[in-house]
């Protein structure tokens, strides 16, 4: 962002003629005798620090930001709202999503309709008013030196735009938080910590994402509450220079009343009706199926396997547990966190009386300690995988032998292990070849045939393939350009 950092390393105390930066004090680590002088002067502005080499060192800049976070984190955590889960210790995306999901499931149990609004901000970090931010930081941490340092890190930042070989003039960045800064998320949490709260309406916040949710037996009550909440939010965003985007905000109602499945919440924001999201199932919402397909594609990229390869064999050759087992295990470890971590959004959550036998909420998940997660994955994997293939290792979370081979050899080895390659029989089945005959004269060229019977090349056993022996490598060398 148009800044340079002056630094020098000394084997002992800094020399007497070294003048520290007037804004950022010297930082001295007695144990290793490292003195780092940080300067936030613009390039070309000159430096009065002698014997310092001017270099652009993003890692040192981020290190300095982390030191500031460590200094102010305890104070900030005392004041931040518990609804905010973004970039805070003990909180995570999974925990906040679980919190929202459990709120909806609790509504099912209590015969309530849950109305939600997903609020969107345009360029949230780029529109932060720095003067308002510094005022809020000062009120929260009450430390003039820290506020002064943060002000120095934010001011005098320049930017330019380059497109099609043409570059604009350097401009001064008057507002916004620096992209990629480790301090920016904490500052944004402070900046938006005073968002309005509402009666009978809950907030689920992660960084700049906000979800409003309320429950009632009446659609009209939900519409009134959420519309009033959005009106207050719009005024807040205007006062704090944040750009609300009603055109991207979306609403959704969660309930079990099938005769009202097509009922749309009539919610407006700044006189603009919100778009509707329709979830037909809480089990497979949004892009879950698309994510599963991409996870399988990633395993195929790792192993070089073809799409017809059975999934159990695909996971074993990739050394990656099946997606459902990984999700189940992660849910078990999240349950453990929910039970013991005070910062978890669902810690000490009071579940309603279980009414729906068909609904299995987070309360039914078995708790597993994080250090036992790998063992549970392997146990579930072995129970799930009942295939018998001696050429592939048993379920194990590591790549099988042969991973040091060249890419083409590695792909050939894995296809041979799974018995799924571009053999004449497979190509004929896929209508890419007129017949399935092998060059050796056999009427059906399968993977088993070219491994143990074909006279056109060497042979090898399943054990050779599993252990990647010399016999297997000789077979791979002959067939790698053919299957």
C-alpha positions in Angstrom: 0.0 0.0 0.0 2.9 2.4 -0.8 4.7 1.9 2.5 8.2 0.8 3.4 9.6 -0.6 6.6 13.0 0.3 8.0 14.6 -2.5 9.9 18.0 -3.4 11.2 19.3 -6.4 13.1 22.0 -6.1 15.8 23.8 -8.7 17.8 23.4 -6.6 21.0 21.8 -3.3 22.0 21.2 -0.9 19.1 24.2 1.5 18.5 24.1 4.9 20.2 23.7 6.8 16.9 20.5 4.9 16.0 17.5 7.1 16.1 14.2 5.2 16.7 11.1 6.1 14.6 9.2 8.9 16.4 5.9 7.0 16.0 6.7 3.4 16.4 9.1 2.6 19.4 11.9 0.2 19.0 11.1 -3.4 19.8 13.9 -5.3 21.5 13.9 -9.1 22.1 16.4 -9.7 24.9 16.6 -13.4 24.3 18.0 -13.3 20.8 19.2 -9.7 20.8 17.0 -8.6 17.9 16.1 -5.0 17.4 13.6 -4.1 14.8 12.9 -0.4 13.8 9.6 0.0 12.1 8.9 3.1 10.1 5.7 4.0 8.3 7.2 6.8 6.1 6.1 6.9 2.5 8.7 5.9 -0.2 10.8 8.8 -1.2 10.0 10.7 2.0 13.4 10.0 3.4 14.4 8.5 6.7 16.5 9.8 9.6 17.4 6.3 10.8 21.0 5.6 10.0 22.4 2.2 9.1 18.9 0.9 8.3 18.1 -0.8 5.0 14.9 0.3 3.3 13.0 -2.8 2.1 9.3 -3.7 1.7 8.8 -6.5 4.2 5.0 -7.4 4.6 5.8 -10.1 7.1 7.4 -7.6 9.5 4.5 -5.2 9.0 2.0 -8.0 9.9 4.2 -9.0 12.8 3.8 -5.5 14.2 0.1 -5.6 13.7 -0.1 -8.9 15.6 1.7 -7.3 18.5 -0.9 -4.6 18.5 -3.7 -7.2 18.5 -2.0 -9.1 21.4 -1.9 -5.8 23.4 -5.5 -4.9 22.9 -7.3 -8.3 22.4 -8.2 -8.9 26.1 -9.8 -5.5 26.4 -11.6 -5.7 23.1 -13.0 -9.2 23.9 -14.7 -7.8 27.0 -16.7 -5.3 25.0 -17.5 -7.2 21.7 -21.0 -8.5 21.4 -21.4 -12.3 21.8 -23.4 -12.2 18.5 -20.1 -11.6 16.6 -18.2 -14.7 15.8 -15.8 -13.4 13.1 -12.1 -13.5 13.8 -12.4 -14.1 17.5 -10.7 -16.8 19.6 -12.9 -19.8 20.4 -15.4 -18.9 17.7 -15.6 -20.0 14.1 -17.8 -20.1 11.0 -19.0 -23.6 11.8 -20.0 -22.6 15.3 -22.0 -19.7 14.1 -23.7 -21.6 11.4 -24.5 -24.3 13.9 -25.9 -21.7 16.2 -28.3 -20.4 13.5 -29.3 -24.0 12.4 -30.0 -25.0 16.0 -32.2 -21.9 16.4 -34.2 -23.0 13.3 -34.5 -26.6 14.5 -35.7 -25.4 18.0 -38.4 -23.5 16.2 -39.5 -26.7 14.5 -39.8 -28.4 17.9 -41.8 -25.5 19.3 -44.2 -25.2 16.3 -42.7 -21.8 15.5 -42.1 -20.2 12.1 -38.5 -18.9 11.8 -38.2 -15.8 9.6 -34.6 -14.8 8.5 -33.1 -12.0 6.6 -29.5 -12.2 5.1 -28.1 -8.7 5.1 -25.5 -7.7 2.5 -23.0 -4.8 2.6 -21.2 -3.5 -0.4 -17.4 -3.2 0.0 -17.8 -3.2 3.8 -14.1 -2.9 4.6 -13.5 -0.2 2.0 -16.2 2.2 3.2 -15.2 2.3 6.9 -14.9 5.9 8.1 -11.5 6.2 9.7 -12.4 9.1 12.0 -15.5 7.3 13.4 -13.4 4.1 13.7 -10.6 5.8 15.8 -13.3 7.4 18.0 -14.8 4.0 18.7 -11.4 2.4 19.3 -10.6 5.1 21.8 -13.9 4.6 23.7 -13.3 0.9 23.9 -9.7 0.4 24.8 -9.0 3.8 26.4 -5.3 3.8 25.5 -4.0 6.9 23.6 -0.8 5.3 22.5 -2.5 2.3 20.8 -5.0 4.7 19.2 -2.1 6.8 17.9 -0.3 3.8 16.5 -3.5 2.6 14.7 -4.0 6.0 13.3 -0.5 6.0 11.9 -1.0 2.6 10.3 -4.2 3.8 8.6 -3.2 7.3 7.4 -1.1 8.3 4.4 -1.9 5.2 2.4 -1.8 5.6 -1.3 -3.2 3.6 -4.2 -3.0 3.6 -8.0 -4.9 1.7 -10.8 -3.2 0.0 -13.7 -5.1 -1.3 -16.7 -4.1 -2.1 -20.3 -0.6 -0.8 -19.6 -1.8 2.6 -18.4 -1.4 3.6 -14.7 -3.3 6.3 -12.9 -1.8 8.9 -10.5 -1.3 8.0 -6.9 -4.3 8.9 -4.8 -4.6 9.2 -1.0 -6.8 6.6 0.6 -8.9 8.6 3.1 -11.3 5.8 4.2 -11.4 2.0 4.5 -9.3 -0.7 6.0 -6.2 -2.2 4.3 -6.9 -5.4 2.5 -4.9 -8.3 3.7 -4.1 -6.7 7.1 -4.3 -9.0 10.1 -5.5 -6.0 12.2 -8.4 -5.1 9.8 -10.9 -7.7 11.0 -10.5 -6.7 14.6 -10.9 -3.1 13.7 -14.0 -3.8 11.7 -15.5 -5.8 14.7 -15.0 -2.7 16.8 -16.5 -0.5 14.2 -19.7 -2.5 13.9 -20.0 -3.5 17.5 -22.7 -1.0 18.2 -25.1 -2.3 15.6 -28.7 -1.9 17.0 -30.3 -4.8 18.9 -34.0 -5.7 18.6 -36.6 -7.2 20.8 -37.7 -10.7 19.9 -35.1 -10.7 17.0 -31.7 -12.4 17.2 -28.6 -11.4 15.4 -26.1 -13.9 13.9 -22.9 -12.0 12.9 -19.7 -13.2 11.2 -17.4 -10.3 10.3 -19.5 -8.2 7.8 -22.2 -10.8 7.3 -25.4 -10.4 9.4 -28.4 -12.7 9.7 -31.5 -11.5 11.4 -33.9 -14.2 12.7 -37.1 -14.1 14.7 -39.7 -16.7 15.6 -43.5 -16.5 15.8 -46.6 -18.5 14.9 -47.7 -15.6 12.7 -46.2 -14.6 9.4 -47.5 -11.0 9.9 -45.6 -10.7 13.2 -42.4 -11.9 11.6 -42.8 -9.4 8.7 -43.3 -6.5 11.1 -40.3 -7.3 13.3 -37.9 -7.8 10.4 -39.0 -4.8 8.5 -38.6 -2.6 11.6 -35.2 -4.1 12.3 -34.0 -3.4 8.7 -35.2 0.2 8.9 -33.1 0.7 12.0 -30.2 -1.0 10.4 -30.4 1.2 7.3 -30.2 4.3 9.5 -27.2 2.9 11.4 -25.4 2.1 8.1 -26.0 5.6 6.8 -24.6 7.2 9.9 -21.5 5.0 9.8 -20.8 5.3 6.1 -21.6 1.7 5.3 -23.3 0.8 2.1 -26.3 -1.4 2.6 -27.3 -3.4 -0.5 -31.1 -4.2 -0.3 -31.0 -5.7 -3.8 -28.8 -8.5 -2.6 -30.5 -9.0 0.8 -32.6 -12.2 0.9 -35.3 -13.5 3.2 -36.5 -17.0 4.0 -39.1 -18.7 6.2 -38.4 -22.1 7.9 -41.4 -24.1 9.1 -43.1 -27.5 8.8 -46.5 -26.3 7.5 -46.7 -27.9 4.1 -49.9 -26.0 3.2 -47.9 -22.8 3.6 -44.8 -23.9 1.8 -45.1 -21.2 -0.9 -45.9 -18.4 1.5 -43.5 -15.5 0.9 -42.6 -13.0 3.6 -43.6 -9.5 2.6 -40.5 -7.7 3.9 -39.2 -4.4 2.5 -35.9 -2.6 3.1 -35.7 1.0 2.1 -39.0 0.5 0.2 -37.5 -2.3 -1.8 -38.9 -5.9 -1.4 -36.4 -8.6 -0.6 -35.5 -11.6 -2.7 -36.6 -15.0 -1.5 -34.6 -18.1 -0.9 -36.5 -21.4 -0.9 -35.0 -24.3 1.1 -37.0 -27.6 0.6 -34.8 -29.5 3.1 -32.7 -28.6 6.1 -30.6 -31.7 5.4 -29.3 -30.8 2.0 -29.6 -27.0 1.7 -27.9 -24.7 -0.7 -24.9 -26.2 -2.6 -24.3 -29.4 -0.5 -24.6 -31.7 -3.5 -22.4 -29.5 -5.7 -19.8 -29.5 -2.9 -19.9 -33.3 -2.7 -19.2 -33.5 -6.5 -16.3 -31.1 -6.2 -14.8 -33.1 -3.3 -15.0 -36.2 -5.5 -13.4 -34.4 -8.4 -10.5 -33.3 -6.1 -9.9 -37.0 -5.2 -9.8 -37.8 -8.9 -7.3 -35.1 -9.5 -5.1 -36.4 -6.7 -5.2 -40.0 -8.0 -5.8 -39.7 -11.7 -8.8 -42.0 -11.4 -11.6 -42.0 -14.0 -15.2 -41.2 -13.2 -16.4 -44.8 -13.4 -14.1 -45.7 -10.5 -16.2 -46.8 -7.5 -16.2 -44.2 -4.7 -14.8 -46.6 -2.0 -11.8 -47.3 -4.2 -11.4 -43.7 -5.1 -11.2 -42.7 -1.4 -8.7 -45.4 -0.5 -6.3 -44.5 -3.4 -6.6 -40.9 -2.4 -6.0 -41.6 1.3 -9.0 -39.4 2.2 -11.9 -40.5 4.3 -15.4 -40.2 2.7 -17.0 -36.8 2.9 -20.0 -38.0 5.0 -17.6 -39.6 7.6 -15.5 -36.5 7.8 -18.7 -34.4 8.3 -19.9 -36.8 11.0 -16.5 -36.7 12.8 -16.3 -32.9 12.6 -19.8 -32.7 14.1 -18.7 -34.9 17.0 -15.6 -32.7 17.7 -17.8 -29.6 17.4 -20.1 -31.1 20.0 -17.1 -31.6 22.3 -16.3 -27.9 21.9 -19.9 -26.9 22.6 -19.8 -28.8 25.9 -16.6 -27.4 27.3 -15.7 -24.1 25.6 -17.3 -21.0 27.3 -16.9 -19.0 24.1 -18.8 -21.5 21.9 -22.1 -19.9 20.6 -24.1 -22.9 21.9 -22.3 -23.4 25.2 -24.9 -24.2 27.9 -27.7 -24.1 25.3 -31.1 -25.0 26.6 -32.8 -27.4 24.1 -36.6 -27.5 23.9 -38.5 -30.7 24.6 -38.0 -33.1 21.8 -41.3 -33.4 19.9 -40.4 -34.6 16.4 -38.9 -38.1 16.3 -37.9 -37.6 12.7 -35.7 -34.6 13.5 -32.3 -35.3 14.9 -30.8 -32.1 16.0 -27.3 -31.3 17.3 -28.3 -32.5 20.7 -28.2 -36.1 19.5 -24.6 -35.9 18.2 -22.0 -38.0 20.1 -19.2 -35.9 21.6 -15.6 -36.8 20.6 -12.4 -35.2 21.7 -10.4 -33.6 18.9 -7.4 -35.9 19.5 -9.7 -38.9 19.0 -11.1 -37.7 15.7 -8.6 -39.5 13.5 -9.4 -42.8 15.2 -13.1 -42.3 14.8 -12.8 -41.5 11.1 -10.8 -44.7 10.5 -13.3 -46.8 12.5 -16.3 -45.4 10.6 -14.4 -45.7 7.3 -13.6 -49.4 7.8 -17.3 -50.1 8.7 -18.5 -48.2 5.6 -16.1 -49.7 3.1 -16.9 -53.4 2.5 -15.1 -53.7 -0.8 -12.5 -56.4 -1.3 -9.5 -55.2 -3.4 -6.1 -56.5 -2.4 -4.3 -54.1 -4.8 -5.3 -51.0 -2.7 -4.3 -50.3 0.9 -6.8 -50.6 3.6 -8.6 -47.4 4.7 -5.8 -45.0 5.8 -5.4 -41.3 5.8 -2.2 -41.1 3.7 -1.3 -41.7 0.1 -0.5 -45.3 -0.8 3.0 -46.4 -1.9 4.2 -45.1 -5.2 3.4 -41.5 -4.5 7.0 -40.6 -5.4 6.5 -41.7 -9.0 6.1 -39.4 -12.0 2.6 -38.2 -12.6 1.8 -40.4 -15.5 3.2 -43.5 -13.7 1.2 -42.6 -10.6 -2.0 -42.3 -12.6 -1.4 -45.7 -14.3 -0.6 -47.4 -11.0 -3.9 -46.1 -9.4 -6.0 -47.1 -12.3 -4.5 -50.6 -12.3 -5.2 -50.8 -8.5 -8.9 -49.8 -9.0 -9.3 -52.0 -12.1 -10.7 -49.0 -13.9 -8.8 -47.7 -16.9 -9.0 -47.0 -20.6 -9.0 -50.7 -21.6 -10.6 -51.9 -24.8 -13.4 -53.4 -22.9 -14.2 -50.1 -21.1 -13.8 -48.0 -24.3 -16.2 -50.3 -26.1 -18.7 -50.0 -23.2 -18.5 -46.2 -23.4 -19.1 -46.4 -27.2 -15.6 -45.0 -27.9 -14.4 -48.2 -29.7 -16.0 -50.7 -32.1 -14.9 -53.8 -30.2 -13.3 -54.9 -26.9 -10.6 -57.1 -28.5 -7.0 -57.1 -27.1 -4.0 -56.9 -29.5 -2.9 -60.3 -28.1 -6.1 -61.9 -29.6 -8.2 -62.1 -26.5 -11.8 -61.1 -27.1 -12.1 -59.0 -24.0 -9.3 -56.7 -22.9 -10.0 -56.0 -19.2 -7.7 -54.7 -16.5 -7.4 -58.2 -15.0 -6.5 -59.6 -18.4 -3.6 -57.2 -19.1 -2.3 -57.6 -15.5 -2.0 -61.4 -15.5 -2.8 -62.9 -19.0 -1.9 -60.6 -21.8 1.2 -61.6 -23.8 1.8 -58.1 -25.1 3.5 -57.0 -21.9 4.8 -58.0 -18.4 2.6 -59.2 -15.6 2.2 -58.3 -12.0 0.0 -59.3 -9.0 -2.3 -57.2 -6.7 0.4 -57.4 -4.0 2.9 -55.9 -6.5 0.5 -53.1 -7.2 -0.2 -52.5 -3.5 3.5 -52.4 -2.6 4.7 -50.7 -5.9 7.4 -53.3 -6.5 9.8 -53.5 -9.4 7.4 -55.9 -11.2 4.6 -53.3 -10.9 6.9 -50.5 -12.1 7.9 -52.6 -15.1 4.2 -53.2 -15.9 3.5 -49.4 -15.5 6.3 -48.5 -17.9 4.8 -50.7 -20.6 1.1 -49.7 -20.2 1.3 -46.1 -19.0 0.5 -44.6 -22.4 -2.3 -47.1 -23.1 -4.7 -47.1 -20.1 
